[in-house]
Amino acid sequence: MILKRREKQRIKIDFTILLCLLFLGVIGIITLLSTTVQPDGSFGSLTIVYRQVLFLIFGMILYFIFSLVDINIFKYWQVILEI
């Protein structure tokens, strides 16, 4: 029995979307960081900033995972969904 080798799948990344995602994420983190500054110049609770960074990283991981999905598998869903 001959097994077919699967070709290595290349990640197709749209760098425009990636740069926009990073830019908006950094702007959001900077904005949240600026809201935590106390009147004396120190930082208050940074919990919300850490959560934002965590969700940004989580979103990036999801972006890379979904970029691996071949969209041709959805071609036959049109019949199922009656679009």
SULMO-V642209 format. One record per residue. N is the residue number from 1. SS is DSSP state (2 for helix, 1 for strand, 0 for the rest). PHI is phi in radians with two decimals (999 if undefined). PSI is psi as a letter, one per 30 degrees, with the letter a starting at -180 (* if undefined). Layout:
BEGIN
n:N ss:SS phi:PHI psi:PSI
n:N ss:SS phi:PHI psi:PSI
END
This chain:
BEGIN
n:1 ss:0 phi:999 psi:k
n:2 ss:0 phi:-1.73 psi:k
n:3 ss:0 phi:-1.62 psi:k
n:4 ss:0 phi:-1.36 psi:k
n:5 ss:0 phi:-1.45 psi:k
n:6 ss:0 phi:-1.42 psi:k
n:7 ss:0 phi:-1.23 psi:k
n:8 ss:0 phi:-1.16 psi:k
n:9 ss:0 phi:-1.55 psi:k
n:10 ss:0 phi:-1.53 psi:k
n:11 ss:0 phi:-1.37 psi:k
n:12 ss:0 phi:-1.69 psi:j
n:13 ss:0 phi:-1.91 psi:k
n:14 ss:0 phi:-1.54 psi:j
n:15 ss:2 phi:-1.21 psi:f
n:16 ss:2 phi:-1.16 psi:e
n:17 ss:2 phi:-1.14 psi:e
n:18 ss:2 phi:-1.10 psi:e
n:19 ss:2 phi:-1.17 psi:e
n:20 ss:2 phi:-1.13 psi:e
n:21 ss:2 phi:-1.07 psi:e
n:22 ss:2 phi:-1.13 psi:e
n:23 ss:2 phi:-1.08 psi:e
n:24 ss:2 phi:-1.16 psi:e
n:25 ss:2 phi:-1.13 psi:e
n:26 ss:2 phi:-1.17 psi:e
n:27 ss:2 phi:-1.08 psi:e
n:28 ss:2 phi:-1.10 psi:e
n:29 ss:2 phi:-1.17 psi:e
n:30 ss:2 phi:-1.11 psi:e
n:31 ss:2 phi:-1.12 psi:e
n:32 ss:2 phi:-1.13 psi:e
n:33 ss:2 phi:-1.13 psi:e
n:34 ss:2 phi:-1.23 psi:f
n:35 ss:2 phi:-1.39 psi:f
n:36 ss:0 phi:-1.63 psi:f
n:37 ss:1 phi:-1.28 psi:k
n:38 ss:0 phi:-1.45 psi:l
n:39 ss:0 phi:-1.03 psi:f
n:40 ss:0 phi:-1.48 psi:g
n:41 ss:0 phi:1.70 psi:f
n:42 ss:0 phi:-1.51 psi:l
n:43 ss:1 phi:-1.64 psi:k
n:44 ss:0 phi:-1.49 psi:b
n:45 ss:0 phi:-1.26 psi:k
n:46 ss:0 phi:-1.70 psi:g
n:47 ss:2 phi:-1.04 psi:e
n:48 ss:2 phi:-1.16 psi:e
n:49 ss:2 phi:-1.21 psi:e
n:50 ss:2 phi:-1.11 psi:e
n:51 ss:2 phi:-1.14 psi:e
n:52 ss:2 phi:-1.11 psi:e
n:53 ss:2 phi:-1.11 psi:e
n:54 ss:2 phi:-1.07 psi:e
n:55 ss:2 phi:-1.22 psi:e
n:56 ss:2 phi:-1.15 psi:e
n:57 ss:2 phi:-1.12 psi:e
n:58 ss:2 phi:-1.08 psi:e
n:59 ss:2 phi:-1.14 psi:e
n:60 ss:2 phi:-1.16 psi:e
n:61 ss:2 phi:-1.10 psi:e
n:62 ss:2 phi:-1.09 psi:e
n:63 ss:2 phi:-1.04 psi:e
n:64 ss:2 phi:-1.22 psi:e
n:65 ss:2 phi:-1.15 psi:e
n:66 ss:2 phi:-1.24 psi:f
n:67 ss:2 phi:-1.29 psi:f
n:68 ss:0 phi:-1.42 psi:f
n:69 ss:0 phi:-1.30 psi:k
n:70 ss:0 phi:-1.41 psi:j
n:71 ss:2 phi:-1.28 psi:f
n:72 ss:2 phi:-1.19 psi:f
n:73 ss:2 phi:-1.22 psi:f
n:74 ss:2 phi:-1.51 psi:f
n:75 ss:0 phi:-1.05 psi:e
n:76 ss:0 phi:-1.55 psi:f
n:77 ss:2 phi:-1.27 psi:f
n:78 ss:2 phi:-1.06 psi:e
n:79 ss:2 phi:-1.19 psi:e
n:80 ss:2 phi:-1.19 psi:e
n:81 ss:2 phi:-1.52 psi:f
n:82 ss:0 phi:0.93 psi:h
n:83 ss:0 phi:-1.53 psi:*
END
